[in-house]
Amino acid sequence: MRVFSIADGLLLLLNGCSSKPYNERYVASCPNLDTKTREAILQHRVISGMSIEEAIAATADNRQPYAYAANPDNSLIDINFWTCTQFDTTNLVGFKVVFANGRATSITRLPKWKDTR
């Protein structure tokens, strides 16, 4: 069993408290992103062809919302996101992104929250 020191706690705290939003940190850590994907992430928009990781970076606010481990395969994965930026709205709008072979293949606006219960 590992015992954490005060230094470990400070390092964890400092790593989680960056002044830059997560999308900017993600883009800075991925110098090989194509221009279209890079701009979409910085504008908080999901576009066709993005990986799941890129879509999460585009929709995350100031921190990485969760971690996952996945390898692209023949699976179809649906993820629902809620943002104001995807469709330039003042309220949160939901949208479903379908990923096939690890890449976004469709983006569909969801009905209003009260209609989805």
C-alpha contacts under 8 A as a table, 3 or more apart, distances in Angstrom:
res1	aa1	res2	aa2	distance
4	F	8	D	5.85
4	F	9	G	7.10
5	S	8	D	5.12
5	S	9	G	6.51
6	I	9	G	5.05
6	I	10	L	6.23
7	A	10	L	5.07
7	A	11	L	6.12
8	D	11	L	5.16
8	D	12	L	6.19
9	G	12	L	5.10
9	G	13	L	6.08
10	L	13	L	4.98
10	L	14	L	6.04
11	L	14	L	5.15
11	L	15	N	6.08
12	L	15	N	5.22
12	L	16	G	6.26
13	L	16	G	5.28
13	L	17	C	6.24
14	L	17	C	5.23
14	L	18	S	7.00
15	N	18	S	6.49
16	G	63	R	7.54
18	S	21	P	7.46
20	K	24	E	6.33
20	K	25	R	6.44
20	K	62	N	7.15
21	P	24	E	5.51
21	P	25	R	6.47
21	P	61	D	6.32
21	P	62	N	4.21
21	P	63	R	6.59
22	Y	25	R	5.05
22	Y	26	Y	6.00
22	Y	57	A	6.52
22	Y	60	A	6.46
22	Y	61	D	6.28
22	Y	62	N	4.93
22	Y	63	R	4.94
22	Y	64	Q	6.07
23	N	26	Y	5.05
23	N	27	V	6.20
23	N	41	I	6.18
23	N	42	L	6.08
23	N	44	H	7.55
23	N	57	A	4.94
23	N	58	A	5.79
23	N	59	T	7.89
23	N	60	A	6.74
23	N	61	D	7.40
23	N	62	N	7.68
24	E	27	V	5.18
24	E	28	A	6.13
24	E	42	L	6.46
25	R	28	A	5.12
25	R	29	S	6.20
26	Y	29	S	5.13
26	Y	30	C	6.39
26	Y	57	A	6.47
27	V	30	C	5.18
27	V	31	P	6.93
27	V	33	L	7.53
27	V	38	R	6.40
27	V	41	I	7.50
27	V	42	L	7.69
28	A	31	P	6.35
30	C	33	L	5.95
33	L	37	T	6.42
33	L	38	R	5.86
34	D	37	T	5.53
34	D	38	R	6.11
35	T	38	R	5.06
35	T	39	E	6.10
36	K	39	E	5.35
36	K	40	A	6.21
37	T	40	A	5.09
37	T	41	I	6.17
37	T	47	I	7.45
37	T	50	M	6.98
38	R	41	I	5.30
38	R	42	L	6.32
39	E	42	L	5.09
39	E	43	Q	6.14
40	A	43	Q	5.01
40	A	44	H	6.12
40	A	45	R	5.03
40	A	46	V	6.49
40	A	47	I	6.95
40	A	58	A	7.07
41	I	44	H	4.97
41	I	45	R	5.79
41	I	46	V	7.04
41	I	54	E	7.09
41	I	55	A	7.48
41	I	57	A	6.49
41	I	58	A	4.21
41	I	59	T	7.82
42	L	45	R	7.69
42	L	58	A	6.77
43	Q	58	A	7.35
43	Q	85	T	7.42
44	H	57	A	7.93
44	H	58	A	4.39
44	H	59	T	5.49
44	H	60	A	7.87
44	H	85	T	5.94
44	H	86	Q	6.80
45	R	55	A	7.76
45	R	58	A	5.61
45	R	59	T	6.81
45	R	85	T	6.39
45	R	86	Q	4.96
46	V	50	M	7.06
46	V	55	A	5.44
46	V	58	A	6.20
46	V	59	T	7.43
46	V	86	Q	6.92
46	V	107	I	7.94
47	I	50	M	6.05
47	I	55	A	7.87
47	I	104	A	7.11
47	I	107	I	7.63
48	S	103	R	7.35
48	S	104	A	4.88
48	S	105	T	5.40
48	S	106	S	6.43
48	S	107	I	7.39
49	G	103	R	5.05
49	G	104	A	4.88
49	G	105	T	6.38
50	M	53	E	7.93
50	M	54	E	5.72
50	M	55	A	6.12
50	M	103	R	5.28
50	M	104	A	5.25
51	S	54	E	5.13
51	S	55	A	6.25
51	S	99	F	7.74
51	S	102	G	5.62
51	S	103	R	4.58
51	S	104	A	6.26
52	I	55	A	5.11
52	I	56	I	6.20
52	I	99	F	7.31
52	I	102	G	6.56
52	I	103	R	6.70
52	I	104	A	7.30
53	E	56	I	5.17
53	E	57	A	6.25
54	E	57	A	5.02
54	E	58	A	6.19
55	A	58	A	5.01
55	A	59	T	6.28
56	I	59	T	5.21
56	I	60	A	5.79
56	I	64	Q	7.86
56	I	65	P	7.87
57	A	60	A	5.30
57	A	64	Q	7.25
59	T	81	F	7.20
59	T	82	W	7.96
59	T	83	T	6.83
60	A	63	R	6.41
60	A	64	Q	6.16
60	A	65	P	6.34
61	D	64	Q	7.62
64	Q	67	A	7.49
71	N	102	G	7.42
72	P	75	S	7.60
72	P	101	N	5.14
72	P	102	G	4.31
73	D	100	A	7.78
73	D	101	N	4.92
73	D	102	G	6.55
74	N	100	A	6.47
74	N	101	N	4.99
75	S	99	F	7.95
75	S	100	A	6.05
75	S	101	N	6.25
75	S	102	G	7.89
76	L	98	V	6.72
76	L	99	F	5.60
76	L	100	A	4.80
76	L	101	N	7.18
77	I	98	V	5.67
77	I	99	F	5.00
77	I	100	A	6.63
78	D	96	K	6.50
78	D	97	V	5.65
78	D	98	V	4.54
78	D	99	F	6.28
79	I	96	K	5.67
79	I	97	V	5.40
79	I	98	V	6.65
80	N	94	G	6.68
80	N	95	F	5.59
80	N	96	K	4.36
80	N	97	V	6.32
81	F	94	G	5.54
81	F	95	F	5.47
81	F	96	K	6.39
81	F	97	V	7.79
82	W	92	L	5.69
82	W	93	V	5.24
82	W	94	G	4.19
82	W	95	F	6.40
83	T	86	Q	6.22
83	T	91	N	7.79
83	T	92	L	4.85
83	T	93	V	5.50
83	T	94	G	6.61
84	C	87	F	6.63
84	C	88	D	5.97
84	C	89	T	5.02
84	C	90	T	5.83
84	C	91	N	5.60
84	C	92	L	4.68
84	C	93	V	5.95
85	T	88	D	4.83
85	T	89	T	6.45
86	Q	89	T	7.81
86	Q	93	V	7.84
87	F	93	V	7.57
89	T	92	L	7.13
89	T	93	V	7.37
93	V	109	R	7.50
93	V	110	L	7.36
93	V	112	K	7.31
94	G	109	R	6.03
94	G	110	L	5.07
94	G	111	P	7.31
94	G	112	K	7.49
94	G	113	W	7.78
95	F	107	I	6.63
95	F	108	T	5.35
95	F	109	R	4.16
95	F	110	L	4.87
96	K	106	S	7.95
96	K	107	I	5.69
96	K	108	T	5.18
96	K	109	R	6.37
96	K	110	L	6.61
97	V	104	A	6.35
97	V	105	T	7.40
97	V	106	S	5.68
97	V	107	I	4.59
97	V	108	T	6.55
98	V	104	A	5.67
98	V	105	T	5.72
98	V	106	S	5.29
98	V	107	I	6.65
99	F	102	G	5.63
99	F	103	R	4.94
99	F	104	A	4.26
99	F	105	T	5.60
99	F	106	S	7.39
100	A	103	R	5.47
100	A	104	A	6.49
100	A	105	T	6.35
104	A	107	I	7.59
111	P	115	D	6.10
111	P	116	T	6.45
112	K	115	D	5.35
112	K	116	T	6.63
113	W	116	T	5.30
113	W	117	R	7.07
114	K	117	R	6.01
